[in-house]
Amino acid sequence: MSEPSPIHVPEKGIKVSWTLGIVGCLAALLCAGAAIIAPILSSAGQSMQTNTCMDHLRRLSRASFLYAEENGGLLPAEGWDTLLEPYEPDELTYSCPAQRRVDPRSSGYALSKEVDGAVLDKIDNPTRTPLLFDSKATAFGVVADPAEVPRPGRHRNQRANNVAFVDGHVETLNVP
């Protein structure tokens, strides 16, 4: 018979505690890394929702202008979502992604009552007149007062809402 090889086996208690120490350190590092990365990922997700919402409002604004062009300069009125469908067929465009997270069956956008069925060329100060905006309304195709924005807001950590203006630009405005 051959003799066993001269390998030194440390005491079991020392090896186990050393292994648990390494595992504990690795777990602590992973937790610290997650704590650092989580707010960054959350912020990136909110920023993406804000940008997607702004894109939706731009597309709906363009659809409103196309509608007006084919309807004697009249902007859409109550039920605007149905009126704009031929110009913007993508269903997802009609709802704010931040609102969809709360209630997937709701829109979250409203047409400003200031432009409800108005003649596009007759609107005073189109750069400051809201056309479409983040709204408390949950039904599709709603006309509402632009002062009825969600509070807290839907964007920028619930401090802001998006508004599309009659001239076609979109802004993220802080909630007063």
C-alpha positions as CSV (number, residue, x, y, z in Angstrom):
1,M,0.0,0.0,0.0
2,S,1.1,3.5,-0.7
3,E,1.3,6.1,2.0
4,P,-1.1,9.0,1.9
5,S,0.3,12.2,0.4
6,P,1.6,14.7,2.9
7,I,-1.2,17.3,2.4
8,H,-1.9,19.5,5.4
9,V,-5.7,19.8,6.0
10,P,-6.5,22.8,8.2
11,E,-9.0,22.6,11.0
12,K,-12.5,22.7,9.7
13,G,-13.6,25.6,12.0
14,I,-10.9,27.9,10.5
15,K,-11.7,27.1,6.9
16,V,-15.5,27.6,7.4
17,S,-15.2,30.9,9.2
18,W,-12.7,32.2,6.5
19,T,-15.2,31.2,3.8
20,L,-18.1,32.8,5.5
21,G,-16.0,36.0,6.0
22,I,-15.4,36.1,2.2
23,V,-19.0,35.5,1.4
24,G,-20.1,38.2,3.9
25,C,-17.7,40.7,2.3
26,L,-18.9,39.9,-1.1
27,A,-22.5,40.3,0.0
28,A,-21.7,43.7,1.5
29,L,-20.0,44.8,-1.7
30,L,-23.0,43.7,-3.8
31,C,-25.4,45.5,-1.5
32,A,-23.3,48.7,-1.6
33,G,-23.2,48.5,-5.4
34,A,-26.9,48.0,-5.6
35,A,-27.5,51.0,-3.4
36,I,-25.4,53.1,-5.6
37,I,-26.8,51.9,-8.9
38,A,-30.5,51.8,-8.0
39,P,-31.1,55.6,-7.9
40,I,-29.2,55.9,-11.2
41,L,-31.4,53.3,-12.9
42,S,-34.6,54.8,-11.4
43,S,-33.6,58.2,-12.7
44,A,-32.9,56.8,-16.1
45,G,-36.3,55.1,-16.2
46,Q,-38.1,58.4,-15.2
47,S,-36.1,60.3,-17.8
48,M,-37.1,57.8,-20.5
49,Q,-40.8,58.1,-19.5
50,T,-40.6,61.9,-19.7
51,N,-39.0,61.8,-23.2
52,T,-41.5,59.2,-24.4
53,C,-44.4,61.3,-23.1
54,M,-42.9,64.4,-24.9
55,D,-42.7,62.4,-28.1
56,H,-46.3,61.3,-27.8
57,L,-47.4,64.9,-27.3
58,R,-45.4,66.0,-30.4
59,R,-47.0,63.2,-32.5
60,L,-50.5,64.1,-31.3
61,S,-49.8,67.8,-32.0
62,R,-48.8,66.9,-35.6
63,A,-51.9,64.8,-35.9
64,S,-54.0,67.8,-34.7
65,F,-52.4,70.0,-37.3
66,L,-53.1,67.5,-40.1
67,Y,-56.7,67.3,-38.8
68,A,-57.0,71.1,-38.9
69,E,-55.5,71.2,-42.4
70,E,-58.2,68.9,-43.7
71,N,-61.0,70.5,-41.7
72,G,-61.0,74.1,-42.6
73,G,-58.4,75.1,-39.9
74,L,-60.5,73.7,-37.1
75,L,-58.7,71.9,-34.3
76,P,-60.2,68.7,-32.9
77,A,-62.8,68.9,-30.1
78,E,-64.2,66.5,-27.5
79,G,-63.4,63.0,-28.6
80,W,-60.2,64.2,-30.2
81,D,-58.6,60.8,-29.8
82,T,-61.1,59.3,-32.3
83,L,-60.8,62.3,-34.6
84,L,-57.0,62.0,-34.7
85,E,-56.8,58.3,-35.2
86,P,-56.5,58.5,-39.1
87,Y,-53.5,60.8,-38.6
88,E,-51.9,58.9,-35.6
89,P,-52.9,55.2,-35.7
90,D,-50.5,54.0,-32.9
91,E,-52.7,53.4,-29.8
92,L,-49.8,53.8,-27.3
93,T,-49.3,57.4,-28.4
94,Y,-52.6,58.3,-26.8
95,S,-51.5,57.6,-23.3
96,C,-48.7,58.9,-21.1
97,P,-46.3,56.2,-20.1
98,A,-46.2,57.5,-16.5
99,Q,-50.0,57.3,-16.3
100,R,-50.1,53.9,-18.0
101,R,-47.9,52.6,-15.1
102,V,-50.6,53.7,-12.7
103,D,-53.7,52.6,-14.7
104,P,-53.0,50.9,-18.1
105,R,-56.6,51.6,-19.3
106,S,-56.3,55.4,-19.0
107,S,-55.0,58.2,-21.2
108,G,-53.6,60.8,-19.0
109,Y,-53.7,63.4,-21.8
110,A,-56.3,66.1,-22.4
111,L,-57.0,68.7,-25.1
112,S,-57.0,72.2,-23.8
113,K,-60.5,73.7,-23.5
114,E,-58.9,76.9,-24.8
115,V,-58.5,75.3,-28.3
116,D,-61.4,72.9,-28.3
117,G,-62.7,73.2,-31.8
118,A,-61.0,76.5,-32.3
119,V,-59.6,77.8,-35.7
120,L,-55.9,77.2,-35.6
121,D,-54.9,80.6,-37.3
122,K,-57.1,82.6,-34.9
123,I,-55.4,81.5,-31.7
124,D,-53.5,84.3,-29.9
125,N,-50.0,83.6,-28.6
126,P,-49.6,80.0,-30.0
127,T,-46.2,79.7,-28.3
128,R,-47.9,79.9,-24.8
129,T,-51.3,78.4,-25.5
130,P,-51.5,74.7,-24.5
131,L,-52.9,72.3,-27.0
132,L,-52.5,69.0,-25.2
133,F,-51.1,68.3,-21.8
134,D,-50.6,65.8,-19.0
135,S,-54.0,65.7,-17.3
136,K,-55.8,64.3,-14.2
137,A,-58.4,63.0,-16.7
138,T,-58.3,59.2,-17.1
139,A,-60.7,58.9,-20.0
140,F,-59.6,59.1,-23.6
141,G,-60.5,62.2,-25.8
142,V,-61.2,64.5,-22.8
143,V,-61.2,68.3,-23.0
144,A,-60.0,70.0,-19.8
145,D,-58.7,73.2,-18.3
146,P,-54.9,73.3,-18.5
147,A,-54.8,74.3,-14.8
148,E,-56.1,70.8,-14.0
149,V,-52.7,69.1,-14.2
150,P,-51.8,66.2,-12.0
151,R,-50.4,67.2,-8.6
152,P,-47.9,65.9,-7.8
153,G,-46.6,65.9,-11.4
154,R,-45.9,62.8,-13.4
155,H,-42.3,63.6,-14.4
156,R,-39.1,64.7,-12.8
157,N,-39.7,63.0,-9.5
158,Q,-43.3,64.1,-9.5
159,R,-42.4,67.8,-9.8
160,A,-43.4,68.5,-13.5
161,N,-45.8,67.8,-16.3
162,N,-45.5,67.9,-20.1
163,V,-47.4,70.4,-22.2
164,A,-47.7,70.6,-26.0
165,F,-48.3,74.1,-27.3
166,V,-50.2,75.3,-30.3
167,D,-47.0,76.2,-32.2
168,G,-46.0,72.5,-31.9
169,H,-43.2,72.7,-29.3
170,V,-43.4,70.6,-26.1
171,E,-42.1,71.6,-22.7
172,T,-41.8,70.0,-19.3
173,L,-43.1,72.5,-16.8
174,N,-42.8,72.4,-13.0
175,V,-46.0,72.0,-11.0
176,P,-46.6,75.2,-9.0
